[in-house]
Amino acid sequence: MATVILLRHGRTTSNAGGILAGHQPTELDEAGRAQASAVGQRLAAADLPLAAVVTSPLIRCRQTVELALPGREAAPDERLAECRYGDWEGQELKKLAKLPLWRTVQEHPSAATFPNGESMAAMSARAVAAIRDWDARVTAEHGPDAVWLACSHGDVIKAIVADATGMHLDLFQRISVDPASVTVLRYTPLRPFLLRANDIGGDLSGLRPPKRRRTRRPASSDAVVGGGAGPAGR
């Protein structure tokens, strides 16, 4: 199956101010714009032939894609939008941390439903479905060596990674996804593989598809015993 690069949007005015943005139209701040441009330079240096670019429709993700991949058309997908935090949106995180629901979000997020908002379980289900749908589509159209990119939000990407690694949603707070970080997954018929996690500065050229083989081998679901040679050994 194809390889997906999960890109979190750059830092926003809400991130800097300790505000939970949710679906509010918060935009990248100066640092976030610089982060988006920097990840664009990393992608350009790696010379990755992105088969598709998909994004949350929220403005902070669209701005990130525009700065990172100027001139590249990105398909919006509502399923990759931020969790709907309902009455929590626009509130200071330090105040939210005093509410009883905060402990549920920290310790048992699969049971958390935000007032007048969405449950974290529902957010996870729609986001995972979106990534798997797009991955299957890209694979069908461009082959199993294709690489594509999806720009989304911290909790959304954490939920996708939790699903890919077989981690229960109640443990997903153990995952960190920083602004403008890159997390990379490769799905196979048997299992997904986590190739990168919260990468904010590494060389991405190892994600470049291998040279076209005369005879295409089926995608392997086997893990390499001992760890293997990495991308350079393909």
C-alpha positions in Angstrom: 0.0 0.0 0.0 1.0 3.6 -0.3 3.0 5.7 2.2 1.2 8.6 3.9 3.0 11.7 5.3 0.9 13.1 8.1 1.7 16.8 8.5 0.4 18.8 11.4 -0.3 22.5 10.7 2.3 25.1 11.9 1.9 27.0 15.2 -1.1 29.3 15.4 -2.1 32.3 17.4 -4.2 30.1 19.6 -1.4 27.6 20.2 0.8 30.5 21.3 -1.9 31.9 23.5 -2.8 28.7 25.2 -6.3 28.7 23.7 -8.1 25.6 22.4 -9.0 26.6 18.9 -11.1 23.7 17.7 -13.0 24.8 14.6 -12.4 28.5 15.1 -10.7 30.3 12.2 -7.4 30.7 13.9 -4.4 31.3 11.6 -0.7 30.6 11.6 1.4 33.1 13.6 4.8 34.3 12.4 6.5 31.2 13.9 3.9 28.9 12.3 4.5 30.4 8.9 8.2 29.9 9.3 7.6 26.3 10.3 5.4 25.6 7.3 8.0 27.1 5.0 10.7 25.0 6.6 8.9 21.7 6.2 8.3 22.7 2.6 12.0 23.0 2.2 12.5 19.6 3.6 9.9 18.1 1.3 11.5 19.9 -1.7 15.0 18.7 -0.8 13.7 15.1 -0.6 12.2 15.5 -4.1 9.2 13.4 -3.2 6.7 12.8 -6.0 3.5 13.3 -4.0 0.7 11.4 -5.6 -1.9 13.4 -3.7 -2.2 16.1 -1.1 -5.2 16.2 1.2 -6.0 18.7 3.9 -8.3 19.5 6.7 -10.5 22.4 5.4 -9.6 24.6 8.4 -7.6 27.7 7.5 -4.5 26.8 9.6 -4.0 23.6 7.6 -4.7 25.3 4.3 -2.2 28.0 5.1 0.4 25.3 6.0 -0.1 23.5 2.7 0.1 26.7 0.7 3.4 27.7 2.3 4.9 24.2 2.3 3.7 23.2 -1.2 3.2 26.4 -3.1 1.0 26.0 -6.2 0.0 22.5 -5.2 -3.7 21.8 -5.2 -4.9 20.1 -2.0 -8.2 18.2 -1.7 -10.2 19.2 1.4 -11.6 16.4 3.5 -13.9 17.3 6.4 -13.0 14.0 8.1 -9.5 15.4 8.8 -10.8 18.5 10.5 -10.1 19.1 14.2 -12.2 17.5 16.8 -15.3 19.5 17.5 -14.7 20.6 21.1 -18.0 22.4 21.4 -18.3 24.7 24.4 -14.6 24.2 25.0 -13.6 26.0 21.8 -12.0 29.4 22.4 -11.3 28.7 26.1 -8.0 28.9 27.9 -6.4 25.5 28.4 -5.4 26.4 32.0 -9.1 26.9 32.8 -10.3 23.8 31.0 -7.7 21.8 33.0 -9.8 22.5 36.2 -12.9 20.9 34.8 -13.9 17.3 35.6 -14.0 16.4 31.9 -10.3 17.2 31.6 -9.4 14.2 33.6 -11.5 12.0 31.4 -9.8 13.4 28.3 -6.4 12.6 29.9 -7.1 9.2 31.3 -10.1 7.8 29.4 -10.4 9.8 26.1 -12.5 7.1 24.4 -15.3 8.0 26.9 -15.0 11.8 26.4 -17.7 13.7 24.7 -17.3 17.5 24.6 -20.4 19.6 25.6 -22.3 20.5 22.5 -19.4 19.0 20.5 -18.1 15.6 19.4 -16.8 12.6 21.1 -13.1 11.7 20.8 -14.1 8.2 19.6 -16.1 9.7 16.8 -13.2 12.0 15.8 -10.9 9.0 15.7 -13.3 6.9 13.6 -13.8 9.5 10.9 -10.1 10.4 10.7 -8.9 6.8 10.5 -11.6 6.1 7.8 -10.4 9.1 5.8 -6.8 8.1 5.8 -7.5 4.5 4.9 -9.9 5.5 2.2 -7.4 7.9 0.6 -4.6 5.4 1.0 -6.5 2.8 -0.9 -7.4 5.3 -3.6 -3.8 6.5 -4.0 -2.6 2.9 -4.1 -5.2 1.9 -6.7 -4.3 4.9 -8.9 -0.5 5.2 -8.4 0.7 1.8 -7.1 2.0 0.6 -3.8 5.1 2.7 -3.9 3.2 6.0 -4.0 3.7 8.7 -1.4 1.0 11.1 -0.5 0.5 13.8 2.2 -2.4 14.7 4.5 -2.3 17.9 6.6 -4.3 17.8 9.8 -4.4 18.5 13.6 -2.6 17.2 16.7 -5.4 15.1 18.2 -6.5 13.8 14.8 -3.0 12.7 13.9 -2.5 11.1 17.3 -5.7 9.1 16.8 -4.6 7.9 13.4 -1.2 6.8 14.8 -2.9 5.1 17.7 -5.0 3.1 15.3 -2.1 2.2 13.1 0.0 1.0 16.0 -2.8 -1.1 17.6 -2.9 1.3 20.5 -6.2 1.8 22.3 -7.5 5.4 22.1 -7.3 5.6 25.9 -3.5 5.5 25.5 -3.2 8.1 22.7 -2.1 10.9 25.0 1.3 9.2 25.1 1.9 10.3 21.5 3.3 13.8 20.8 2.6 15.6 17.5 4.3 19.0 17.4 3.4 21.9 15.1 4.7 21.3 11.5 5.9 17.9 12.5 5.9 14.9 10.1 4.6 11.5 11.0 4.8 8.8 8.4 2.7 5.6 8.0 2.8 2.8 5.5 -0.2 0.5 5.3 0.1 -3.1 4.1 -2.4 -5.9 3.7 -1.7 -7.2 7.1 -0.5 -4.3 9.3 0.5 -0.6 9.1 4.1 0.4 9.8 5.1 3.6 11.7 8.1 5.0 9.8 8.5 8.4 11.4 6.9 10.0 14.4 6.9 13.7 15.4 9.8 14.4 13.0 10.6 18.1 13.0 13.9 18.2 11.2 15.0 14.9 9.7 16.0 14.1 6.1 12.9 12.9 4.2 14.7 11.5 1.1 14.4 8.0 2.5 10.7 8.2 1.8 11.3 8.5 -1.9 9.8 5.6 -3.8 12.4 3.0 -5.1 13.2 2.9 -8.8 10.5 1.2 -10.8 11.0 -2.6 -10.9 10.5 -4.6 -14.0 8.3 -7.0 -12.1 6.2 -5.6 -9.3 6.4 -7.5 -6.1 3.4 -7.6 -3.8 3.6 -5.3 -0.8 5.1 -7.2 2.1 3.4 -7.1 5.6 6.5 -8.8 7.2 8.6 -6.9 9.7 12.3 -7.2 9.1 13.8 -9.4 11.8 16.7 -7.5 13.4 15.6 -4.2 12.1 16.9 -4.3 8.5 19.1 -1.8 6.6 16.6 1.0 6.4 15.7 3.0 3.3 19.3 3.0 2.0 19.2 -0.8 1.9 16.2 -1.0 -0.5 
